[in-house]
Structure formats: structure tokens, C-alpha cells
């Protein structure tokens, strides 16, 4: 009889979590260490569960090293904001904090439908968390091996259905949060508790890897549902939400040179009535908690668990844990992913104004005082703000009598620009340099100028009123969701990218690599050639991503686990 193979050793992150005393570690002690601007090795990981990443200004790294100084260490702090809704009062407070207590003075809207601060120094961290707490907000579980900020369609045709979907997003977020008291103890000076911590859903070692959840209202797939671990697709009858189609196992991150990693679109599991939503959310998280890979973090996401055990086995286990079987998928259809810019009239005669915020960076530029303008709007706005998964912002719930005032302020401060092209509105980038430690190439700072060149190419081919979903990420983690773009650029080195072609407008199809490790000038030449062909050979209403497949410029990715690298 053959001997049973020993289990592979657990990753060191499992040790860190297991020894953390429910995510406390020695973070409180590190906060009092004035010799460094950062956190020790274990706490460097643990602060992520509290909603922060330790970073440094990479533009200054070499200069400070020459001066024998520590890198300019600072934190990126991300708010938990299910569905992306924030009040004007809350906005004004975060605007003030960004101006007074961060290195960069900006508010960054993210692809996770929330906002984050860049450049928070360690002595200001408690102030940041306590400010959020006073506003009824927090940053719990916006990073780390937990369920992160729950996204929800922000800009469908405004309806009762949207409000119902948003309420479910909030319930899912609260239900799947860590139960530990560590956040309150460390950041809010809460009373210490040594015996009452338990994690009935996430477990004492939390999840094997990050976990992302969305609630989406068809036909608009603005949250890119197929990119996430768990997705609830709203199904309605007579304008009322009755249940969800459940999609599981999406994820876009990969590692350069490691063919065991790849992007994957989520799989359809089935339909559930709305009243079972939390039970199924908990069960999917629980199966991933128990079955996920805790030895190799590169293969620890839900998508790899599905590939290893099979979709049907995972689905059956979810049904066993809930005691309820999935019903067949109900019909649904996604048509687009972009935000609907300008004014849209919703229920109760309220208006909603979607503003294009390039790369989500709200800052006062010399020619566009975006941050000041948003604060001025917040001072008079009586509704709320909705952040979108495309890094834009909606001024929501505007009475007819207030429309003119809101629009005048938006135009005065450059928040509305009628000259912004469809192509620019369809383009998106992650943060990358100078703050992201994982960045291999520029993304946010690169995109505006690159889009200007793409606009010129489009115009030359008679495509000025068309758009291609274009996304740039500084590394293969794909925070900018480039692996669901019609043209996706993934950073490989400074000034060089892998180029992917062939995603679709609705966000279902993974693109394929067309060229590896090439410069922006080489990319622009390819875009010129392919868009020229698209203009000349396209069928009526044929999107760019569909054309490059039909024309044989790239082959479709049928099964990423097996043919993504072919």
C-alpha cells in the first residue's frame, strides 16, 4: 500500500494569521515606534485586514537612499463603502482630511467602488480611522484575506430595483465581516477583549486569499461581475427583485511567467430566491475557506479551487451546507459596462448627474479644480453621491429646482467637460507608480497621454464617435480589470507592457495576449493597424473586440485554465 503524500507546508501568511490573536498582532506597539514610519514584517501583512497597505513614494526612493534615509513610508487607507454610496456630509469630512493629513492631498476613487487616501503617515492613522468612525464609516476588511468591499450596480436606469439590490449589498457586506474586536481596540481605543473573539464564517485563520463579491442589475454590467469570486445577478418580476443568479469563481490576477496562474471568468451556479441570499453567500465563502489552497497563495483564489475540485463538486457542497438546491439560471443579458454620463431622471422625479473623473483622482489641477468643485457641490447637495466601479462619481437624488445650480458648479470647476471623447470615457487605469509597491510600469500617469494618441488614431480612421474598452494596469494583478478589456495593457517593466486583445463590450470574455513586453509606440502602431482594419471591415455595430476575433487577429480564449497561454 502506497504511503500518503505529506501535505505541502502552509504559506507564511497562514502562520501570521494564526498567531495574530484575531488580527491584533503587535500593531498597537508598532504605532508607538517612532524610529520607523512603517510596521514590522507580520504587522505589515496584518494592517491589510484593517484596510491599509504600507507603501512608499517610489519617485523618491533612490534619492532618500543616497541620503541614507528610510524610504518615505506611508499608508494607503481604503474605506468600506458597500455599493459606493456616501453622503455630502461624509464627503466634506474626507475632503478635509485629504487636504490636511495626507501627503498627496487627493481622494482616489477606485475600481472597487470606494475611495482611498494615499500618503497617510503612521502618526495620522488613528486620526483617519477615528474620523471615519465619527462619520459612520470604517475601513474594515477592504484588504486582506477576507470578503472585501461589496460592489453594486451604481448607475442602471434608476429604479426601486436598484435600491433593493443596494440593500442586499449592504447586508452581504455586514454578514461577511470579520467579528474580531481588533479594529476597535487598535484604532478607536476600544476596550480590550481577550476571550470573546470568534469567527464563525471566516474562521480563525480567515480565508486562504482575498475574496470579492458583487451585486449587479442587468443589463448594465458596470461592476464587471465575471471578474469576481461571488456575484449576485438581480432577477426581477414587475420591477421588484425576486432573487439572484449566482456566479462563482471569477478573478483576473496572474503572475508573469507562471502558467499555473491565469484570469478566469465566473461560472454560473444557478438561481436562488432573494430570501436565501445570505445563506448562500456564507456557504460559498465557507467552502472556499475550507477547500482553498493555503500552501500556495498564487493558487489560493476561488477560481483555482473551482478548477481543482470541479464546478459541480463545489456547487454540490454549497447546496449541502445550505440545504437548498440551486434552481436553473434565469434569463439575463448584459449589454454594456460603461457609466451613463450626464443627467438621468429617476424615480420620484429626482435627477442623477454622472461625472467623468479620469482615473478616479479627485485633486485640484491647475486647469480643473476638481476637489474644490466637489466640496462646493457637497455643501449644497441634498441627495447623496454614488461612486462607480469605473472610477466615476454620480451626484444622485437632485431635485429639479437644484439641477441648474449643481450643473453650474460642475462646469465652473471642470467636473463637466463636453469635449471629453467616448474613448477617454471608456478608458481606465489602476494607480501604479509612484505609490503601489507592486507596479512594474506606469498606469494612472501614463493613461491620459496615451489616450490622447489613441484618440488621434481613432479620428484618423473615422472612428471619433466610437469607443474601445481600453484598460491599463501596472502589474498582472489587474486592479484596473485589464483582463476583461477589448484592449488591455499589463505592465511588464518600466515603459513596457503585454498587449491583450479580444475582450467584449459586456464583460464576459477574457482577451488573449497579442504581443509581449513591447513599448507604447509599438502598441500604438498595432492599435493603428487593427483599428484601421476595424473601420474598413467591420460589420454593422460590430465592436472592436468582436472584430479582432472574427478577423482572426487573435483566437478566443475558450478555457483559460488550459488554453490561455497557447
C-alpha positions, -999 to 999 in steps of 0.1 A, spaced: 0 0 0 14 34 -10 22 59 16 0 90 17 19 120 4 26 146 31 6 178 28 26 208 15 36 233 41 13 262 47 23 296 34 38 320 59 7 342 57 -12 313 74 13 315 103 9 352 106 -29 350 107 -29 321 131 -6 338 155 -22 372 152 -47 370 181 -75 376 157 -57 403 137 -43 423 166 -7 412 162 15 439 177 1 467 156 -6 489 187 30 486 198 42 494 163 22 526 163 43 539 192 76 531 174 88 565 162 121 551 148 104 540 116 75 551 95 64 516 89 53 484 105 72 452 113 70 422 89 40 405 104 21 437 111 29 448 75 5 420 65 -20 424 93 -28 460 87 -43 450 54 -72 434 73 -78 468 88 -80 484 54 -44 496 47 -14 489 26 21 500 35 37 519 6 65 544 -1 69 571 -27 90 553 -53 98 585 -71 118 595 -40 132 561 -31 167 564 -48 172 600 -36 164 590 0 186 560 -2 215 583 -13 208 604 18 209 573 40 172 579 48 144 553 52 120 553 22 92 578 26 69 551 41 32 559 42 -1 541 41 -29 538 16 -62 536 35 -93 523 18 -129 529 31 -155 502 32 -184 516 13 -209 489 1 -225 499 -32 -204 531 -32 -229 554 -16 -217 583 5 -234 614 19 -223 651 13 -215 655 50 -192 625 48 -177 637 16 -168 671 32 -151 654 61 -129 631 39 -121 661 17 -108 680 47 -88 650 59 -72 645 24 -61 682 24 -47 683 59 -34 648 67 -22 631 35 10 636 15 -8 639 -18 -40 658 -9 -62 637 -32 -92 615 -29 -89 585 -52 -120 567 -64 -112 530 -70 -123 502 -92 -137 486 -60 -164 514 -59 -150 531 -29 -124 558 -21 -89 556 -7 -64 580 7 -28 578 -4 0 591 17 -12 587 53 17 588 76 18 565 106 12 592 132 -20 602 114 -35 567 111 -56 568 143 -70 601 133 -80 587 99 -98 557 114 -115 578 141 -126 604 115 -142 576 95 -159 562 127 -174 595 135 -189 596 100 -204 561 104 -178 546 82 -148 522 86 -121 505 66 -126 470 80 -119 442 55 -112 463 25 -79 444 21 -65 411 34 -78 375 32 -115 384 37 -145 394 18 -138 429 6 -159 459 -3 -192 446 -18 -199 463 -51 -234 470 -65 -245 485 -98 -244 522 -93 -258 536 -125 -286 515 -140 -319 532 -150 -327 544 -116 -355 523 -100 -368 506 -70 -349 475 -82 -316 493 -78 -325 503 -42 -334 467 -33 -301 455 -49 -281 480 -29 -298 469 4 -287 434 -3 -251 446 -10 -251 462 25 -265 431 41 -239 408 25 -211 432 35 -222 432 71 -228 395 72 -194 385 59 -173 410 80 -147 397 105 -161 396 140 -129 403 158 -127 434 181 -92 442 169 -102 471 147 -120 489 176 -92 482 201 -63 494 179 -78 523 161 -108 535 181 -92 529 216 -119 504 223 -118 483 254 -96 452 250 -114 418 249 -93 386 252 -120 359 254 -150 368 232 -135 368 197 -148 341 173 -150 339 135 -179 316 127 -179 325 90 -143 334 81 -126 310 106 -97 317 130 -73 317 100 -96 337 78 -97 330 41 -69 315 20 -68 347 -1 -88 378 -9 -125 374 -18 -146 398 -38 -184 400 -41 -208 420 -63 -245 426 -68 -253 435 -103 -285 448 -120 -287 438 -157 -284 449 -185 -256 471 -171 -225 452 -160 -207 482 -146 -192 461 -118 -176 435 -142 -194 407 -124 -174 379 -142 -142 392 -126 -151 384 -90 -153 354 -66 -190 357 -59 -217 376 -79 -254 380 -74 -272 389 -107 -305 406 -98 -336 390 -113 -368 410 -112 -405 405 -118 -427 435 -124 -400 458 -113 -394 440 -79 -363 420 -71 -373 384 -65 -339 366 -65 -304 362 -79 -285 342 -104 -253 332 -86 -219 333 -104 -188 320 -87 -151 318 -93 -141 349 -113 -107 365 -109 -83 384 -132 -49 383 -115 -20 362 -127 18 361 -124 41 369 -153 59 337 -163 38 313 -141 14 294 -164 -4 279 -133 -19 314 -129 -44 329 -153 -76 350 -155 -109 333 -152 -145 344 -158 -170 334 -131 -191 302 -136 -229 301 -134 -241 281 -104 -279 287 -106 -308 308 -93 -318 314 -57 -348 333 -42 -337 365 -25 -345 353 10 -317 328 8 -290 353 -3 -271 355 30 -271 317 35 -257 311 0 -231 339 4 -220 323 37 -218 289 22 -197 299 -8 -173 317 15 -173 287 38 -164 262 10 -136 284 -2 -124 288 34 -122 251 39 -112 239 4 -90 268 -8 -52 264 -12 -34 276 19 0 264 7 5 284 -25 -10 319 -24 -7 322 -61 -33 295 -65 -54 304 -35 -83 323 -50 -117 307 -55 -111 304 -93 -83 279 -86 -104 259 -61 -131 255 -88 -105 243 -113 -90 219 -88 -122 203 -74 -146 210 -103 -176 234 -106 -201 206 -99 -184 194 -67 -181 230 -53 -217 237 -62 -229 205 -46 -211 214 -14 -227 248 -13 -261 231 -17 -253 206 11 -243 234 35 -274 254 28 -298 225 25 -312 242 -6 -306 233 -42 -299 259 -69 -327 264 -94 -318 267 -131 -303 300 -142 -330 326 -150 -326 345 -183 -304 376 -181 -284 397 -205 -256 422 -202 -253 448 -229 -226 472 -217 -203 482 -188 -198 520 -191 -214 546 -169 -242 567 -183 -228 603 -182 -248 634 -178 -283 638 -164 -307 608 -159 -341 611 -145 -351 585 -119 -379 576 -96 -397 603 -75 -388 629 -102 -352 630 -89 -322 636 -112 -288 619 -112 -257 635 -128 -228 612 -136 -194 630 -138 -164 616 -156 -134 615 -132 -103 605 -152 -86 576 -133 -108 585 -103 -82 610 -90 -100 639 -73 -75 667 -69 -71 703 -78 -52 706 -110 -41 740 -124 -69 740 -150 -95 719 -132 -102 724 -95 -120 690 -92 -116 686 -54 -127 722 -47 -156 717 -70 -168 685 -54 -167 702 -20 -187 731 -33 -213 707 -46 -213 688 -13 -221 720 5 -254 725 -13 -264 690 -24 -294 674 -6 -291 639 -20 -261 616 -19 -230 607 -40 -225 573 -57 -191 561 -66 -190 538 -96 -168 508 -103 -154 527 -133 -139 554 -110 -166 580 -118 -190 598 -95 -228 603 -95 -244 633 -79 -277 615 -71 -311 625 -59 -311 661 -72 -344 679 -72 -354 696 -105 -351 730 -89 -315 723 -79 -303 709 -113 -291 742 -126 -270 751 -95 -254 716 -95 -245 718 -132 -232 753 -129 -208 743 -102 -197 712 -121 -189 732 -152 -172 760 -132 -147 736 -117 -141 714 -147 -162 684 -135 -182 686 -167 -162 689 -199 -182 685 -231 -151 678 -251 -142 645 -234 -144 618 -261 -162 585 -259 -128 568 -260 -115 586 -229 -147 578 -210 -141 541 -219 -105 540 -207 -94 532 -171 -61 526 -152 -50 514 -118 -28 536 -96 6 520 -102 36 545 -97 46 562 -75 27 546 -46 19 510 -55 48 487 -44 38 461 -70 38 483 -100 61 473 -128 51 500 -152 31 533 -152 -7 532 -154 -26 562 -140 1 587 -150 5 570 -184 -31 567 -195 -42 603 -202 -14 610 -227 -18 575 -242 -55 580 -247 -48 613 -265 -27 594 -290 -54 567 -294 -80 594 -299 -59 607 -328 -57 573 -343 -95 568 -340 -102 601 -355 -79 594 -385 -99 563 -392 -133 580 -389 -139 565 -355 -140 596 -334 -175 588 -321 -167 552 -314 -150 537 -284 -129 507 -274 -128 495 -238 -91 502 -230 -76 495 -196 -41 497 -183 -27 480 -152 8 485 -138 12 448 -129 -6 415 -136 -28 418 -105 -52 436 -129 -67 460 -104 -77 480 -134 -95 449 -148 -75 450 -180 -81 413 -185 -117 420 -194 -109 448 -218 -111 449 -256 -75 463 -254 -57 455 -222 -22 466 -213 -5 448 -184 28 463 -171 59 442 -176 87 467 -169 91 504 -169 79 516 -203 69 481 -215 36 462 -215 20 430 -225 -8 437 -250 -41 418 -249 -69 419 -275 -104 405 -278 -125 412 -247 -161 421 -253 -184 450 -245 -205 432 -219 -175 420 -199 -179 382 -203 -148 374 -224 -112 371 -214 -88 387 -240 -57 370 -254 -21 382 -254 -12 396 -288 23 408 -281 46 405 -251 69 431 -235 65 459 -260 67 497 -258 39 522 -261 50 532 -296 48 496 -307 13 493 -290 1 524 -308 13 510 -342 -7 479 -335 -38 499 -325 -34 520 -357 -33 488 -378 -61 470 -361 -85 499 -358 -78 507 -395 -90 473 -404 -119 475 -380 -130 508 -397 -128 492 -431 -141 457 -425 -165 459 -395 -200 446 -398 -228 469 -387 -225 478 -350 -196 453 -346 -174 461 -316 -137 461 -318 -132 431 -295 -157 411 -316 -140 422 -348 -105 411 -338 -118 376 -331 -139 374 -363 -109 386 -384 -86 361 -368 -63 387 -353 -64 367 -321 -80 334 -312 -107 333 -285 -98 321 -250 -122 291 -245 -108 276 -213 -83 299 -196 -70 270 -174 -59 251 -205 -56 274 -235 -48 309 -221 -11 306 -229 -15 287 -262 
